Amino acid sequence: MAHAAAGDAEDGALLVPLLDARKGEVYAGFYRARAGGIVEIAEDAVLPPSVLATRLGELASGGARP
């Protein structure tokens, strides 16, 4: 899903594909768009939405590897 979005995303855009993991959680991948492709910036995770929101805030402010 991140690869599909990367072609239309600005370089450096945060890409976070999500799938319903059931039981109130989501599967999430964390990537940045780079030169028409993607770079993983954090490991995939299964998270409740509240933790995902915190993680997204950290990533948006630069709290992850490039």
C-alpha positions, 0 to 999 in steps of 0.5 A: 500500500505504501508503494502504491501511494509513494508515486503521488506523494511529495518527497519526505511525506509520511506514509502509514498504511493501516489495516484493521487488526480487530479487537480495537487495534490496527496493523500499521507500517511506517514509511517515508516517500523518497525519490518515487519509492519508500524508506521504512522508518519504523517497524510494522506494529499492531497498535490501539488507535491511541498509541498510533496517534502518539507514534504518528506525532513522534514520527511527524516531528522527526522521532524516527530514523531517516 
